[in-house]
Amino acid sequence: MIKAILFDLWDTLTYNKESSRIVERYCMLLHITNKEFYSYRKLWNKKMWSTPYFFSYVARNTPLYRRASAIEIEKASRLWHSIGMTSKLFSDVKPTLRKLRSKEYKIGLVSNSTPVSVSIIQKLDMKPYFDVMILSCKEGVMKPDHHIYKLALHRLKVKGKECLFVGDNKECDYDSPKKLGMKALVIARYGKKGRFNKGRADICKLNEIYQHL
């Protein structure tokens, strides 16, 4: 019997249509490749670093001949904060969460996130819908490490078999939760050819989870 539902954040509950363009702009400002940026961001996902500190860290660890200037770091920091201003909830999120709460399910959030997600969650008024919120930057551990899921189970006081995990990433939101005994669904907001779902699409809209409870 399912007693709790855990959700991923990005491209499950929230989205930002400008994210790809913004990342390209970061890379130009910091004189790094996309691959390098995502490598650095994995580190930031485990740290409560301020935005200026993170971009300064990237610059310090970039070869001197292509190191970003102080002005470029400041521009990159402002650009990163713009994500918070342009991020939105999918339209089915709050109605679905309200209905789940009315049915007395425990609800949790488990996300690989940088500290900017904290302000986005506040801006979108998401806190009232969750019993627990597990962000990698606060916990120092990322999905698919089993420890982050166990933290959520412990704080919700449920067993793996009593929990459903919903997210867009097959490895992080389906494979790993299943190994801990959870039921899991991949939500394919952008169809089977999404970036992380690897061809798996259990649901396309959040309100389709009812038939799996």
SEDREN-422801 format. One record per residue (C-alpha): residue in three letters; x negated, y negated, z; chain. Coordinates in pm, 1 decimal, decimal comma. Example, Ala and Ser with C-alpha at 12.3 -4.5 7.8 and 13.67 -1.06 7.14 Angstrom:
<voses>
+------+----------+----------+----------+-------+
! rest !       c1 !       c2 !       c3 ! kette !
+------+----------+----------+----------+-------+
!  ALA !  -1230,0 !    450,0 !    780,0 !     A !
!  SER !  -1367,0 !    106,0 !    714,0 !     A !
+------+----------+----------+----------+-------+
</voses>
This chain:
<voses>
+------+----------+----------+----------+-------+
! rest !       c1 !       c2 !       c3 ! kette !
+------+----------+----------+----------+-------+
!  MET !      0,0 !      0,0 !      0,0 !     A !
!  ILE !   -140,1 !   -337,2 !   -104,3 !     A !
!  LYS !   -156,5 !   -584,6 !    184,5 !     A !
!  ALA !   -401,8 !   -840,6 !     46,8 !     A !
!  ILE !   -497,4 !   -994,2 !   -286,4 !     A !
!  LEU !   -838,0 !  -1144,0 !   -361,5 !     A !
!  PHE !   -886,6 !  -1385,3 !   -650,0 !     A !
!  ASP !  -1184,7 !  -1510,8 !   -842,2 !     A !
!  LEU !  -1186,4 !  -1888,2 !   -898,7 !     A !
!  TRP !  -1323,2 !  -1995,7 !  -1238,1 !     A !
!  ASP !  -1125,8 !  -1889,5 !  -1547,2 !     A !
!  THR !   -890,8 !  -1699,6 !  -1316,4 !     A !
!  LEU !   -730,2 !  -1984,6 !  -1122,2 !     A !
!  THR !   -916,4 !  -2290,7 !  -1251,3 !     A !
!  TYR !  -1069,1 !  -2397,8 !  -1580,8 !     A !
!  ASN !  -1260,4 !  -2679,2 !  -1741,5 !     A !
!  LYS !  -1235,0 !  -2723,8 !  -2116,9 !     A !
!  GLU !  -1542,4 !  -2946,4 !  -2116,5 !     A !
!  SER !  -1775,7 !  -2703,7 !  -1935,9 !     A !
!  SER !  -1968,7 !  -2581,7 !  -2242,9 !     A !
!  ARG !  -2023,7 !  -2935,3 !  -2370,4 !     A !
!  ILE !  -2129,9 !  -3053,1 !  -2024,8 !     A !
!  VAL !  -2383,3 !  -2769,5 !  -1986,0 !     A !
!  GLU !  -2532,0 !  -2857,2 !  -2325,6 !     A !
!  ARG !  -2568,6 !  -3214,8 !  -2205,5 !     A !
!  TYR !  -2740,1 !  -3104,4 !  -1880,3 !     A !
!  CYS !  -2990,3 !  -2903,9 !  -2076,2 !     A !
!  MET !  -3070,7 !  -3200,1 !  -2298,6 !     A !
!  LEU !  -3118,8 !  -3430,3 !  -1999,6 !     A !
!  LEU !  -3335,0 !  -3181,1 !  -1809,9 !     A !
!  HIS !  -3529,5 !  -3058,6 !  -2116,5 !     A !
!  ILE !  -3444,4 !  -2694,3 !  -2048,9 !     A !
!  THR !  -3271,6 !  -2415,0 !  -2239,2 !     A !
!  ASN !  -2925,0 !  -2282,4 !  -2159,5 !     A !
!  LYS !  -3086,1 !  -1960,4 !  -2039,4 !     A !
!  GLU !  -3309,8 !  -2153,8 !  -1798,9 !     A !
!  PHE !  -3014,8 !  -2355,7 !  -1668,7 !     A !
!  TYR !  -2806,0 !  -2048,6 !  -1590,2 !     A !
!  SER !  -3104,6 !  -1889,9 !  -1419,2 !     A !
!  TYR !  -3143,0 !  -2194,1 !  -1193,6 !     A !
!  ARG !  -2769,2 !  -2207,0 !  -1132,3 !     A !
!  LYS !  -2771,7 !  -1850,4 !   -999,4 !     A !
!  LEU !  -3006,5 !  -1974,3 !   -728,6 !     A !
!  TRP !  -2781,2 !  -2274,0 !   -658,7 !     A !
!  ASN !  -2483,6 !  -2039,5 !   -625,4 !     A !
!  LYS !  -2647,0 !  -1916,6 !   -304,4 !     A !
!  LYS !  -2740,8 !  -2258,0 !   -163,4 !     A !
!  MET !  -2552,9 !  -2555,6 !    -15,1 !     A !
!  TRP !  -2787,6 !  -2795,1 !   -195,3 !     A !
!  SER !  -2665,0 !  -3139,7 !   -290,2 !     A !
!  THR !  -2634,5 !  -3208,4 !   -662,1 !     A !
!  PRO !  -2930,7 !  -3453,2 !   -674,5 !     A !
!  TYR !  -3147,9 !  -3206,3 !   -482,0 !     A !
!  PHE !  -3064,0 !  -2924,5 !   -724,6 !     A !
!  PHE !  -3148,3 !  -3125,1 !  -1035,2 !     A !
!  SER !  -3467,8 !  -3252,4 !   -870,3 !     A !
!  TYR !  -3555,6 !  -2889,4 !   -793,7 !     A !
!  VAL !  -3504,4 !  -2797,1 !  -1159,2 !     A !
!  ALA !  -3726,4 !  -3086,4 !  -1268,6 !     A !
!  ARG !  -4002,1 !  -2994,2 !  -1021,6 !     A !
!  ASN !  -4006,7 !  -2640,5 !  -1155,7 !     A !
!  THR !  -4010,7 !  -2743,6 !  -1521,6 !     A !
!  PRO !  -4351,6 !  -2769,2 !  -1695,8 !     A !
!  LEU !  -4489,8 !  -3120,3 !  -1664,2 !     A !
!  TYR !  -4490,1 !  -3189,6 !  -2038,9 !     A !
!  ARG !  -4108,1 !  -3160,8 !  -2052,7 !     A !
!  ARG !  -4014,9 !  -3260,4 !  -1696,8 !     A !
!  ALA !  -3704,4 !  -3480,6 !  -1661,1 !     A !
!  SER !  -3741,2 !  -3837,2 !  -1540,4 !     A !
!  ALA !  -3567,7 !  -3978,7 !  -1231,9 !     A !
!  ILE !  -3315,2 !  -4155,1 !  -1456,5 !     A !
!  GLU !  -3236,3 !  -3829,9 !  -1641,6 !     A !
!  ILE !  -3192,4 !  -3646,0 !  -1309,5 !     A !
!  GLU !  -2950,6 !  -3914,0 !  -1189,7 !     A !
!  LYS !  -2750,8 !  -3888,2 !  -1514,5 !     A !
!  ALA !  -2737,1 !  -3507,6 !  -1484,4 !     A !
!  SER !  -2612,3 !  -3537,8 !  -1124,7 !     A !
!  ARG !  -2332,4 !  -3774,6 !  -1225,1 !     A !
!  LEU !  -2239,4 !  -3549,2 !  -1513,2 !     A !
!  TRP !  -2214,7 !  -3245,9 !  -1283,3 !     A !
!  HIS !  -1973,6 !  -3433,0 !  -1056,1 !     A !
!  SER !  -1756,1 !  -3505,3 !  -1360,1 !     A !
!  ILE !  -1667,1 !  -3134,8 !  -1362,4 !     A !
!  GLY !  -1465,2 !  -3197,0 !  -1049,5 !     A !
!  MET !  -1273,2 !  -3477,9 !  -1215,9 !     A !
!  THR !  -1179,5 !  -3273,0 !  -1525,1 !     A !
!  SER !  -1119,8 !  -2926,1 !  -1373,3 !     A !
!  LYS !   -759,6 !  -2803,4 !  -1359,5 !     A !
!  LEU !   -545,6 !  -2519,2 !  -1233,2 !     A !
!  PHE !   -374,2 !  -2290,0 !  -1481,1 !     A !
!  SER !     -2,0 !  -2368,2 !  -1471,9 !     A !
!  ASP !     95,9 !  -2026,2 !  -1332,3 !     A !
!  VAL !   -134,8 !  -2042,2 !  -1029,2 !     A !
!  LYS !     59,3 !  -2227,7 !   -759,6 !     A !
!  PRO !    397,9 !  -2067,1 !   -841,5 !     A !
!  THR !    237,1 !  -1721,6 !   -823,6 !     A !
!  LEU !     51,3 !  -1794,3 !   -499,5 !     A !
!  ARG !    364,7 !  -1937,4 !   -340,3 !     A !
!  LYS !    562,4 !  -1625,3 !   -431,4 !     A !
!  LEU !    289,5 !  -1395,6 !   -297,0 !     A !
!  ARG !    280,5 !  -1587,0 !     30,6 !     A !
!  SER !    658,5 !  -1563,5 !     58,1 !     A !
!  LYS !    620,4 !  -1185,8 !     35,7 !     A !
!  GLU !    365,5 !  -1201,7 !    320,7 !     A !
!  TYR !     60,4 !  -1084,4 !    127,6 !     A !
!  LYS !   -273,3 !  -1198,6 !    266,2 !     A !
!  ILE !   -453,4 !  -1404,2 !      3,6 !     A !
!  GLY !   -825,4 !  -1464,2 !    -35,3 !     A !
!  LEU !  -1067,8 !  -1634,1 !   -272,4 !     A !
!  VAL !  -1408,0 !  -1483,8 !   -358,9 !     A !
!  SER !  -1614,8 !  -1692,1 !   -598,0 !     A !
!  ASN !  -1967,5 !  -1735,0 !   -726,9 !     A !
!  SER !  -1974,3 !  -2112,9 !   -692,6 !     A !
!  THR !  -2200,2 !  -2410,7 !   -644,0 !     A !
!  PRO !  -2107,0 !  -2668,9 !   -376,8 !     A !
!  VAL !  -1912,2 !  -2875,9 !   -632,5 !     A !
!  SER !  -1637,8 !  -2610,2 !   -609,7 !     A !
!  VAL !  -1572,4 !  -2719,9 !   -251,1 !     A !
!  SER !  -1463,4 !  -3065,0 !   -370,0 !     A !
!  ILE !  -1268,5 !  -2915,8 !   -662,0 !     A !
!  ILE !  -1073,2 !  -2687,6 !   -427,1 !     A !
!  GLN !   -992,0 !  -2990,7 !   -213,6 !     A !
!  LYS !   -895,5 !  -3205,9 !   -513,2 !     A !
!  LEU !   -660,9 !  -2936,7 !   -648,0 !     A !
!  ASP !   -507,3 !  -2883,7 !   -300,8 !     A !
!  MET !   -577,3 !  -2509,9 !   -300,3 !     A !
!  LYS !   -661,1 !  -2447,3 !     65,5 !     A !
!  PRO !   -301,6 !  -2407,0 !    190,7 !     A !
!  TYR !   -255,4 !  -2103,0 !    -32,1 !     A !
!  PHE !   -545,1 !  -1897,5 !    106,5 !     A !
!  ASP !   -609,8 !  -1713,9 !    430,2 !     A !
!  VAL !   -982,5 !  -1688,8 !    357,3 !     A !
!  MET !  -1213,2 !  -1857,7 !    107,1 !     A !
!  ILE !  -1549,1 !  -1692,1 !     39,8 !     A !
!  LEU !  -1785,3 !  -1907,3 !   -168,4 !     A !
!  SER !  -2126,8 !  -1771,2 !   -258,8 !     A !
!  CYS !  -2298,6 !  -2105,3 !   -192,1 !     A !
!  LYS !  -2178,1 !  -2095,3 !    169,6 !     A !
!  GLU !  -2243,7 !  -1725,5 !    229,9 !     A !
!  GLY !  -2580,0 !  -1694,3 !     51,8 !     A !
!  VAL !  -2467,4 !  -1389,5 !   -144,4 !     A !
!  MET !  -2309,2 !  -1348,8 !   -487,4 !     A !
!  LYS !  -2082,4 !  -1105,2 !   -663,5 !     A !
!  PRO !  -2140,6 !   -824,6 !   -761,0 !     A !
!  ASP !  -2327,5 !   -768,2 !   -429,4 !     A !
!  HIS !  -2093,5 !   -553,6 !   -219,3 !     A !
!  HIS !  -2157,7 !   -764,1 !     90,2 !     A !
!  ILE !  -1950,2 !  -1057,0 !    -36,1 !     A !
!  TYR !  -1641,7 !   -835,9 !    -86,4 !     A !
!  LYS !  -1691,7 !   -675,0 !    253,3 !     A !
!  LEU !  -1694,8 !  -1021,6 !    410,5 !     A !
!  ALA !  -1353,6 !  -1090,7 !    259,2 !     A !
!  LEU !  -1211,6 !   -755,3 !    371,4 !     A !
!  HIS !  -1344,7 !   -810,4 !    722,2 !     A !
!  ARG !  -1201,5 !  -1161,0 !    753,0 !     A !
!  LEU !   -864,4 !  -1052,3 !    616,6 !     A !
!  LYS !   -871,6 !   -745,0 !    842,7 !     A !
!  VAL !   -779,4 !   -502,1 !    565,1 !     A !
!  LYS !   -934,8 !   -191,7 !    412,0 !     A !
!  GLY !  -1051,5 !   -168,5 !     52,9 !     A !
!  LYS !   -760,3 !     56,2 !    -45,8 !     A !
!  GLU !   -520,2 !   -210,0 !     85,7 !     A !
!  CYS !   -659,6 !   -481,0 !   -139,1 !     A !
!  LEU !   -615,9 !   -589,9 !   -501,4 !     A !
!  PHE !   -890,8 !   -795,0 !   -669,2 !     A !
!  VAL !   -809,2 !  -1017,3 !   -968,4 !     A !
!  GLY !  -1070,2 !  -1191,0 !  -1183,0 !     A !
!  ASP !  -1202,4 !  -1247,6 !  -1534,0 !     A !
!  ASN !  -1541,5 !  -1077,1 !  -1502,0 !     A !
!  LYS !  -1542,7 !   -699,3 !  -1552,7 !     A !
!  GLU !  -1864,3 !   -638,7 !  -1358,4 !     A !
!  CYS !  -1793,5 !   -871,7 !  -1066,3 !     A !
!  ASP !  -1416,0 !   -859,0 !  -1041,3 !     A !
!  TYR !  -1338,4 !   -503,6 !  -1151,9 !     A !
!  ASP !  -1632,2 !   -261,1 !  -1135,9 !     A !
!  SER !  -1771,4 !   -367,8 !   -796,7 !     A !
!  PRO !  -1435,1 !   -397,4 !   -614,7 !     A !
!  LYS !  -1335,6 !    -53,5 !   -748,6 !     A !
!  LYS !  -1651,2 !     95,3 !   -595,5 !     A !
!  LEU !  -1530,0 !    -29,9 !   -256,5 !     A !
!  GLY !  -1193,7 !    139,0 !   -299,5 !     A !
!  MET !   -999,6 !   -166,7 !   -408,8 !     A !
!  LYS !   -747,8 !   -181,9 !   -685,5 !     A !
!  ALA !   -865,9 !   -429,4 !   -950,0 !     A !
!  LEU !   -735,3 !   -616,5 !  -1252,4 !     A !
!  VAL !   -919,0 !   -810,6 !  -1520,3 !     A !
!  ILE !   -731,9 !  -1123,2 !  -1623,3 !     A !
!  ALA !   -811,1 !  -1222,1 !  -1982,2 !     A !
!  ARG !   -700,1 !  -1583,5 !  -2005,9 !     A !
!  TYR !   -864,6 !  -1616,3 !  -2347,6 !     A !
!  GLY !   -788,4 !  -1268,9 !  -2485,4 !     A !
!  LYS !  -1001,4 !   -954,3 !  -2503,4 !     A !
!  LYS !  -1289,6 !  -1144,7 !  -2661,5 !     A !
!  GLY !  -1351,0 !  -1350,4 !  -2348,6 !     A !
!  ARG !  -1706,9 !  -1415,9 !  -2235,2 !     A !
!  PHE !  -1712,8 !  -1182,3 !  -1934,5 !     A !
!  ASN !  -1424,0 !   -935,9 !  -1957,5 !     A !
!  LYS !  -1612,0 !   -706,5 !  -2201,3 !     A !
!  GLY !  -1299,4 !   -610,8 !  -2390,6 !     A !
!  ARG !  -1091,3 !   -528,9 !  -2084,7 !     A !
!  ALA !   -759,1 !   -710,7 !  -2040,2 !     A !
!  ASP !   -524,5 !   -575,1 !  -1774,5 !     A !
!  ILE !   -323,8 !   -896,7 !  -1758,3 !     A !
!  CYS !   -327,3 !  -1228,0 !  -1944,8 !     A !
!  LYS !   -121,7 !  -1436,6 !  -1702,8 !     A !
!  LEU !   -137,1 !  -1445,1 !  -1325,4 !     A !
!  ASN !    231,8 !  -1372,9 !  -1274,8 !     A !
!  GLU !    182,0 !  -1035,1 !  -1443,8 !     A !
!  ILE !     21,0 !   -900,9 !  -1126,6 !     A !
!  TYR !    359,4 !   -827,5 !   -966,8 !     A !
!  GLN !    398,1 !   -507,2 !  -1165,9 !     A !
!  HIS !     67,1 !   -384,3 !  -1019,8 !     A !
!  LEU !    153,2 !   -437,8 !   -653,3 !     A !
+------+----------+----------+----------+-------+
</voses>
